Amino acid sequence: MSYKIIKTEAAAKGAVPLIPLNSASFRSWQAKASKTRQQWLGAAGFKARPGQVILLPGAKGQLQEVLFGAQEQGYLYQLASIYNSLPTGDYHLVCGWNEDQHKQALLGWGLAAYRFERYRKSPRPRPRLNLPAAMAAEVQAMLAAQCLVRDLVNTPTEDMGPAELADAVAVEAARFGATSRVLSGDELLTQNFPAIHAVGRASHRPPALLEMDWGDADQPLLALVGKGVCFDTGGLDLKNAAGMALMKKDMGGAAHALALARLVMQAKLPVRLKLLIPAVENAVAGNAYRPGDVIATRKGIQVEIGNTDAEGRVVLSDALAYASESKPDLIVDFATLTGAARVALGTDLPALFSNNTDLARLIQDIGDSCEDPLWTMPLYRPYRDLIKSPIADINNSSKSPYGGCITAALFLEYFVPEKTDWVHLDTFAWNQSARPGRPEGGEALGLRALFRYLQRRYA
């Protein structure tokens, strides 16, 4: 465990204080310290620079206090930055930060403690932080949701195909008293989900639509949709080895949508929740869908396949159309959709699209406030010309190599009612390299921002 819940500060007795200091507060702290302490700090060269850590011994040689240089910006990774410098034991944070800042730092500790241990256990015992009882439920709920995303994305496809993703949905449904169902294989055709079936039919693991419902019928309907491409070879427009290396993470949108559904249910937001995940493998076989094919969709829009590697938007089209049929108050979809979004914004900054500009700006502001940044991108409608087809209603691939995340979002917009609030998040769901609190591997990007927005919308 990385946390121990305490009810009062007195209950933290015996835990080692973690004390953040900047240059000004360090001078004040140092002036009150004993001469022995001052000599120790001087010999160690501790100046409270960001990221600096010093362990201070007590009279009996025990670890008595830890001082560390506070980061100049943000609170989420303040404790994460020192986590690996601490010996095993119990700690508690002693700071003058406000409640939100304190919660952010506590969450960051948990993110730093995360290990993906399905296949190999970490031998190192972990330090443990005392978590004030008043903050425990909120911090642990957010941590559990973010770790759910990490675990699902980190799991290789052999153990995280459409059926296993369905199992993960069923677990969350059972936890919160929701109902779930799976439409699989040829059921997708009889129930009118032809686009999902077309993309996934070449795999030996049948394509599926995963559905979960929760909440009271008289509450506004919130529809969450997540791209569940459990592996993407690119189809007949085959990716090279480097392009396939991370494709176990192509179901990262589904992981985000499921984690957000978990947060909504755990917080008991006054909504009627519908979660939809089109779960497929984009594989290669004799019955794979082909470049140049025209694919039917649930909405009746005919889609010419310009590129079989642009499969995510194709499976999402059926799910978005189905979500729209219930007249939702809001649709949110998550997808690891385009490399173009990464070229434009890098790997840490998800691209945010919405048919409601004010809504997008509000979510971006909320993301900034909770250190979960997003960047609003335009649904520039003149670019619709780039996905026109001479033989079908639209093409799943743009005629131009430019503006790829915009044309992908414009494609999805065809399947959402004009007057329904819709948010689309093109997220990477992955940390390319290890940083404090952000181990290499699966990551939740945009999850906290969207949940904070939903809390505000449905308060």
C-alpha positions as CSV (number, residue, x, y, z in Angstrom):
1,M,0.0,0.0,0.0
2,S,1.2,3.5,-0.8
3,Y,-1.3,5.2,1.6
4,K,-2.4,4.9,5.2
5,I,-5.6,6.7,6.1
6,I,-5.4,8.8,9.3
7,K,-8.2,10.8,11.0
8,T,-6.2,13.6,12.7
9,E,-2.7,15.0,12.5
10,A,-2.1,13.5,15.9
11,A,-2.5,10.1,14.3
12,A,0.5,10.8,12.1
13,K,2.7,10.5,15.1
14,G,5.7,8.3,14.3
15,A,5.5,9.2,10.6
16,V,8.4,11.2,9.1
17,P,7.4,14.7,8.1
18,L,7.9,15.7,4.5
19,I,8.5,19.5,4.4
20,P,8.5,21.4,1.1
21,L,10.6,24.5,1.0
22,N,11.5,27.2,-1.5
23,S,14.5,29.5,-1.2
24,A,12.7,32.0,1.0
25,S,11.0,29.5,3.4
26,F,14.3,27.6,3.6
27,R,16.1,30.6,4.9
28,S,13.4,31.0,7.6
29,W,13.5,27.3,8.5
30,Q,17.3,27.3,8.6
31,A,17.5,30.3,10.9
32,K,15.5,28.4,13.5
33,A,17.5,25.2,13.2
34,S,20.2,24.0,15.5
35,K,23.8,24.7,14.7
36,T,24.3,20.9,14.1
37,R,21.4,21.0,11.6
38,Q,22.8,24.0,9.9
39,Q,26.2,22.4,9.5
40,W,24.6,19.2,8.1
41,L,22.7,21.2,5.5
42,G,25.7,23.2,4.6
43,A,27.9,20.1,4.2
44,A,25.2,18.5,2.0
45,G,24.9,21.6,-0.2
46,F,21.1,21.7,0.3
47,K,19.6,25.0,-0.9
48,A,16.0,23.9,-1.4
49,R,16.4,24.0,-5.2
50,P,13.5,22.2,-6.9
51,G,13.9,18.5,-6.7
52,Q,16.6,18.6,-4.0
53,V,16.0,16.2,-1.1
54,I,17.8,15.9,2.2
55,L,17.2,13.3,5.0
56,L,17.7,14.7,8.5
57,P,18.6,12.2,11.3
58,G,17.4,12.5,14.8
59,A,19.5,12.2,18.0
60,K,19.3,8.4,18.0
61,G,20.2,8.1,14.3
62,Q,16.6,7.6,13.1
63,L,15.2,9.4,10.1
64,Q,13.5,12.4,11.7
65,E,12.6,14.8,8.9
66,V,12.8,15.1,5.1
67,L,13.2,18.5,3.5
68,F,12.8,18.9,-0.2
69,G,12.9,21.8,-2.7
70,A,9.4,22.6,-3.9
71,Q,8.8,22.7,-7.6
72,E,8.3,26.2,-9.0
73,Q,5.0,25.3,-10.8
74,G,2.2,22.9,-10.0
75,Y,1.5,20.5,-7.2
76,L,0.6,17.2,-8.8
77,Y,4.2,16.0,-9.0
78,Q,5.7,17.7,-5.9
79,L,5.8,14.5,-3.9
80,A,6.2,12.3,-7.0
81,S,9.6,14.0,-7.6
82,I,11.0,12.8,-4.3
83,Y,9.2,9.4,-4.0
84,N,12.1,7.3,-5.2
85,S,14.6,9.1,-3.0
86,L,12.8,8.0,0.2
87,P,13.6,4.9,2.2
88,T,10.7,2.5,3.2
89,G,8.6,3.8,6.0
90,D,5.6,6.0,6.9
91,Y,5.5,9.7,6.0
92,H,3.2,12.6,6.3
93,L,3.1,15.9,4.4
94,V,3.6,19.1,6.4
95,C,2.8,22.1,4.2
96,G,0.9,25.4,4.0
97,W,-0.8,24.5,0.8
98,N,-4.6,24.9,0.3
99,E,-6.9,21.8,0.1
100,D,-6.8,21.5,-3.6
101,Q,-3.1,21.8,-3.8
102,H,-2.7,19.3,-1.0
103,K,-5.0,16.8,-2.8
104,Q,-3.0,17.2,-6.0
105,A,0.2,16.4,-4.2
106,L,-1.3,13.3,-2.5
107,L,-2.6,12.1,-5.8
108,G,0.9,12.5,-7.3
109,W,2.4,10.3,-4.6
110,G,0.0,7.5,-5.6
111,L,0.9,8.0,-9.3
112,A,4.6,7.7,-8.4
113,A,3.9,4.5,-6.4
114,Y,2.2,2.8,-9.3
115,R,3.8,-0.4,-10.7
116,F,2.4,-2.6,-13.4
117,E,3.0,-6.0,-11.8
118,R,0.8,-8.4,-13.8
119,Y,3.9,-10.3,-15.1
120,R,6.7,-9.3,-12.8
121,K,6.5,-8.2,-9.2
122,S,8.6,-5.3,-8.0
123,P,10.9,-6.4,-5.2
124,R,11.3,-3.0,-3.6
125,P,9.1,-2.2,-0.6
126,R,7.3,1.1,-1.1
127,P,7.2,4.0,1.3
128,R,3.8,4.9,2.6
129,L,2.1,8.3,3.0
130,N,-0.4,9.2,5.7
131,L,-3.6,10.3,3.9
132,P,-5.9,12.6,5.9
133,A,-9.3,11.0,6.2
134,A,-11.1,14.1,4.9
135,M,-9.3,13.8,1.6
136,A,-9.0,10.0,1.3
137,A,-12.1,9.1,-0.7
138,E,-11.5,11.7,-3.4
139,V,-7.8,11.1,-3.8
140,Q,-8.1,7.3,-3.8
141,A,-11.0,7.3,-6.3
142,M,-9.1,9.4,-8.8
143,L,-5.9,7.3,-8.3
144,A,-7.8,4.1,-8.8
145,A,-9.4,5.4,-12.1
146,Q,-6.1,6.6,-13.4
147,C,-4.4,3.3,-12.5
148,L,-7.2,1.4,-14.2
149,V,-6.3,3.2,-17.5
150,R,-2.7,2.4,-17.0
151,D,-3.3,-1.3,-16.2
152,L,-5.6,-1.8,-19.2
153,V,-3.3,0.0,-21.7
154,N,-0.2,-1.8,-20.4
155,T,-1.7,-5.2,-20.8
156,P,-0.5,-6.9,-24.0
157,T,-3.2,-7.8,-26.5
158,E,-2.9,-11.5,-26.0
159,D,-4.5,-10.8,-22.5
160,M,-6.5,-7.8,-23.5
161,G,-8.6,-8.6,-26.6
162,P,-12.3,-7.7,-27.1
163,A,-13.4,-10.5,-24.8
164,E,-11.1,-9.4,-22.0
165,L,-12.1,-5.8,-22.4
166,A,-15.7,-6.9,-22.1
167,D,-14.7,-8.6,-18.8
168,A,-13.2,-5.4,-17.5
169,V,-16.5,-3.6,-18.3
170,A,-18.4,-6.3,-16.5
171,V,-16.3,-6.0,-13.4
172,E,-17.1,-2.2,-13.2
173,A,-20.7,-2.9,-13.9
174,A,-20.9,-5.4,-11.1
175,R,-19.1,-3.1,-8.7
176,F,-21.6,-0.3,-9.1
177,G,-24.8,-2.1,-9.9
178,A,-24.9,-1.3,-13.6
179,T,-26.1,-3.6,-16.4
180,S,-23.8,-4.6,-19.2
181,R,-24.2,-6.5,-22.5
182,V,-22.0,-7.6,-25.3
183,L,-22.9,-7.9,-29.0
184,S,-20.3,-10.1,-30.6
185,G,-19.5,-11.4,-34.1
186,D,-22.4,-11.7,-36.5
187,E,-24.8,-10.3,-33.9
188,L,-23.3,-6.9,-34.9
189,L,-24.8,-7.4,-38.4
190,T,-28.2,-8.5,-37.2
191,Q,-28.3,-5.6,-34.7
192,N,-27.1,-3.1,-37.4
193,F,-23.5,-2.3,-36.4
194,P,-22.0,-3.0,-39.8
195,A,-19.0,-0.7,-39.5
196,I,-17.7,-2.3,-36.3
197,H,-18.1,-5.7,-37.9
198,A,-16.3,-4.8,-41.1
199,V,-13.2,-3.6,-39.2
200,G,-13.0,-6.5,-36.9
201,R,-14.1,-9.4,-39.0
202,A,-10.6,-10.5,-40.1
203,S,-9.5,-11.3,-36.6
204,H,-9.9,-14.8,-35.0
205,R,-11.2,-12.8,-32.0
206,P,-14.7,-11.6,-32.9
207,P,-15.5,-7.9,-32.9
208,A,-17.9,-6.7,-30.3
209,L,-19.9,-3.7,-29.0
210,L,-19.7,-3.4,-25.2
211,E,-22.5,-1.5,-23.5
212,M,-23.1,-0.6,-19.9
213,D,-26.0,1.4,-18.4
214,W,-26.3,2.9,-15.0
215,G,-28.5,5.5,-13.2
216,D,-32.1,6.7,-13.0
217,A,-34.2,7.0,-16.1
218,D,-35.3,10.5,-15.2
219,Q,-31.8,11.9,-15.1
220,P,-30.0,13.5,-18.2
221,L,-28.3,11.0,-20.3
222,L,-24.5,11.1,-20.4
223,A,-23.0,8.9,-23.2
224,L,-19.4,7.9,-23.0
225,V,-17.8,6.3,-26.0
226,G,-14.3,4.8,-26.2
227,K,-12.3,3.5,-29.1
228,G,-11.5,-0.2,-28.3
229,V,-9.1,-1.2,-31.0
230,C,-7.2,-3.9,-29.0
231,F,-4.5,-4.2,-31.7
232,D,-4.0,-2.3,-34.9
233,T,-1.9,-3.9,-37.6
234,G,-3.1,-1.2,-40.0
235,G,-5.1,-3.9,-41.9
236,L,-4.3,-4.4,-45.5
237,D,-2.6,-0.9,-45.4
238,L,-0.2,-2.6,-43.1
239,K,1.9,-0.7,-40.6
240,N,5.7,-1.4,-40.4
241,A,7.2,-2.9,-37.3
242,A,7.9,0.4,-35.6
243,G,4.3,1.5,-36.3
244,M,2.9,-1.7,-34.7
245,A,5.2,-1.6,-31.6
246,L,2.8,0.3,-29.4
247,M,-0.5,-0.8,-30.9
248,K,-1.6,-2.7,-27.7
249,K,-2.4,0.9,-26.5
250,D,-4.9,1.5,-29.4
251,M,-7.7,0.7,-27.0
252,G,-6.6,3.6,-24.8
253,G,-9.8,5.5,-25.6
254,A,-11.9,2.6,-24.2
255,A,-9.7,2.5,-21.1
256,H,-10.4,6.3,-20.5
257,A,-14.1,5.9,-21.1
258,L,-14.4,3.0,-18.7
259,A,-12.3,4.8,-16.0
260,L,-14.5,8.0,-16.4
261,A,-17.6,5.8,-16.1
262,R,-16.2,4.4,-12.9
263,L,-15.6,7.9,-11.5
264,V,-19.2,9.0,-12.5
265,M,-20.7,6.0,-10.8
266,Q,-18.5,6.2,-7.7
267,A,-19.4,9.9,-7.3
268,K,-23.1,9.1,-7.8
269,L,-23.5,11.9,-10.3
270,P,-27.1,12.6,-11.1
271,V,-27.0,11.2,-14.6
272,R,-28.2,8.3,-16.6
273,L,-24.9,6.8,-17.9
274,K,-24.4,4.9,-21.1
275,L,-20.9,3.5,-21.9
276,L,-20.2,2.2,-25.4
277,I,-17.0,0.6,-26.5
278,P,-16.6,-0.8,-30.0
279,A,-13.9,-3.5,-29.4
280,V,-12.0,-5.0,-32.3
281,E,-8.7,-6.1,-33.6
282,N,-7.8,-4.6,-37.0
283,A,-6.2,-7.7,-38.4
284,V,-5.1,-9.1,-41.8
285,A,-6.8,-12.1,-43.4
286,G,-8.7,-13.1,-46.6
287,N,-11.9,-11.5,-45.3
288,A,-10.3,-8.2,-44.2
289,Y,-11.9,-5.0,-45.4
290,R,-10.0,-3.4,-48.3
291,P,-8.9,0.0,-49.5
292,G,-11.6,1.1,-51.9
293,D,-14.4,-0.8,-50.3
294,V,-17.6,1.1,-49.4
295,I,-18.8,0.3,-45.8
296,A,-22.3,0.8,-44.5
297,T,-22.8,2.4,-41.1
298,R,-25.6,2.3,-38.6
299,K,-26.6,5.9,-39.5
300,G,-27.0,5.0,-43.1
301,I,-23.9,7.0,-44.2
302,Q,-21.8,5.1,-46.8
303,V,-18.1,5.3,-46.1
304,E,-15.5,4.7,-48.8
305,I,-12.3,3.2,-47.2
306,G,-9.4,5.3,-48.4
307,N,-7.1,3.7,-45.8
308,T,-7.7,0.6,-43.7
309,D,-5.3,2.1,-41.0
310,A,-7.9,4.8,-40.3
311,E,-10.1,2.2,-38.6
312,G,-10.8,3.9,-35.3
313,R,-13.1,6.5,-36.8
314,V,-15.0,3.8,-38.6
315,V,-15.8,1.7,-35.5
316,L,-16.6,4.9,-33.6
317,S,-19.1,5.9,-36.3
318,D,-21.5,3.1,-35.3
319,A,-21.1,3.7,-31.6
320,L,-21.7,7.5,-31.9
321,A,-24.7,6.9,-34.0
322,Y,-26.1,4.4,-31.5
323,A,-25.4,6.8,-28.6
324,S,-27.2,9.6,-30.4
325,E,-30.4,7.6,-30.9
326,S,-31.2,7.9,-27.1
327,K,-31.1,11.8,-27.3
328,P,-28.3,12.3,-24.8
329,D,-27.6,15.5,-23.0
330,L,-23.9,15.1,-23.7
331,I,-21.6,12.7,-25.7
332,V,-18.0,12.4,-24.8
333,D,-15.7,10.1,-26.8
334,F,-12.1,9.2,-26.2
335,A,-9.8,7.8,-28.9
336,T,-6.1,7.2,-29.6
337,L,-7.1,8.4,-33.1
338,T,-4.4,10.2,-35.0
339,G,-0.7,10.6,-35.3
340,A,-1.5,14.1,-36.6
341,A,-2.6,15.2,-33.1
342,R,0.8,14.1,-31.8
343,V,2.6,16.0,-34.5
344,A,0.6,19.1,-33.7
345,L,0.7,19.0,-29.9
346,G,3.2,16.3,-28.8
347,T,2.4,13.3,-26.7
348,D,1.4,15.0,-23.4
349,L,-1.3,17.3,-24.7
350,P,-4.5,15.7,-26.0
351,A,-6.4,17.4,-28.8
352,L,-9.9,18.5,-27.7
353,F,-12.7,19.0,-30.2
354,S,-16.3,20.0,-29.6
355,N,-19.3,21.3,-31.6
356,N,-19.8,23.8,-28.7
357,T,-16.8,26.2,-28.5
358,D,-17.7,27.6,-25.1
359,L,-17.9,24.0,-23.7
360,A,-14.4,23.2,-25.1
361,R,-12.9,26.3,-23.6
362,L,-14.4,25.6,-20.2
363,I,-13.0,22.0,-20.3
364,Q,-9.6,23.3,-21.3
365,D,-9.7,25.8,-18.4
366,I,-10.7,23.1,-15.9
367,G,-7.8,20.9,-17.2
368,D,-5.4,23.7,-16.6
369,S,-6.7,24.1,-13.0
370,C,-6.2,20.4,-12.2
371,E,-2.9,19.9,-14.0
372,D,-4.5,17.8,-16.7
373,P,-3.9,20.0,-19.8
374,L,-5.8,19.8,-23.0
375,W,-5.7,22.0,-26.1
376,T,-8.8,23.0,-28.1
377,M,-8.6,22.4,-31.8
378,P,-11.0,23.7,-34.4
379,L,-13.7,21.8,-36.3
380,Y,-12.7,23.7,-39.4
381,R,-15.6,22.8,-41.6
382,P,-14.1,23.8,-45.0
383,Y,-11.8,20.8,-44.5
384,R,-14.9,18.6,-45.0
385,D,-14.0,18.8,-48.7
386,L,-10.9,16.7,-47.9
387,I,-13.0,13.7,-46.9
388,K,-15.5,13.8,-49.8
389,S,-15.8,10.6,-51.9
390,P,-16.8,10.4,-55.5
391,I,-18.7,7.1,-55.0
392,A,-19.9,7.3,-51.3
393,D,-21.1,9.9,-48.8
394,I,-17.6,10.4,-47.2
395,N,-14.1,8.9,-47.2
396,N,-12.5,7.7,-44.0
397,S,-9.1,9.1,-45.1
398,S,-8.3,12.7,-46.1
399,K,-7.0,13.6,-49.6
400,S,-4.3,15.7,-47.9
401,P,-1.5,14.8,-45.5
402,Y,-2.2,18.0,-43.5
403,G,-4.7,18.6,-40.7
404,G,-5.2,14.9,-40.0
405,C,-6.7,15.3,-36.5
406,I,-9.2,17.9,-37.7
407,T,-10.4,15.8,-40.7
408,A,-10.7,12.8,-38.3
409,A,-12.8,14.8,-35.9
410,L,-14.9,16.1,-38.8
411,F,-15.6,12.5,-39.9
412,L,-16.9,11.7,-36.4
413,E,-19.1,14.8,-36.4
414,Y,-21.2,13.4,-39.2
415,F,-22.5,10.8,-36.7
416,V,-23.5,13.2,-34.0
417,P,-26.7,15.3,-34.0
418,E,-26.0,19.0,-34.6
419,K,-27.7,20.2,-31.5
420,T,-26.3,17.6,-29.1
421,D,-23.3,18.7,-27.1
422,W,-20.3,16.5,-28.1
423,V,-16.7,16.4,-26.9
424,H,-14.0,14.4,-28.7
425,L,-10.6,13.8,-27.1
426,D,-7.8,12.6,-29.3
427,T,-5.4,11.3,-26.7
428,F,-2.1,9.4,-26.8
429,A,-2.7,7.3,-23.6
430,W,1.0,6.7,-23.2
431,N,4.2,8.0,-21.5
432,Q,7.1,7.8,-24.0
433,S,9.7,7.9,-21.2
434,A,9.7,7.7,-17.4
435,R,9.4,10.9,-15.3
436,P,8.4,11.4,-11.7
437,G,4.9,10.1,-11.2
438,R,4.7,9.2,-14.9
439,P,6.3,5.8,-15.6
440,E,6.9,4.7,-19.1
441,G,3.7,3.0,-20.4
442,G,0.0,3.5,-20.3
443,E,-1.3,6.9,-19.1
444,A,-4.6,8.7,-18.5
445,L,-4.5,12.0,-20.3
446,G,-7.6,14.2,-20.1
447,L,-9.4,11.9,-17.6
448,R,-9.3,14.2,-14.6
449,A,-10.2,17.3,-16.7
450,L,-13.3,15.6,-18.1
451,F,-14.4,14.3,-14.7
452,R,-14.0,17.7,-13.1
453,Y,-16.1,19.2,-15.9
454,L,-18.9,16.6,-15.4
455,Q,-18.9,17.3,-11.7
456,R,-19.5,20.9,-12.5
457,R,-22.1,20.3,-15.2
458,Y,-24.2,17.9,-13.2
459,A,-23.6,19.3,-9.7
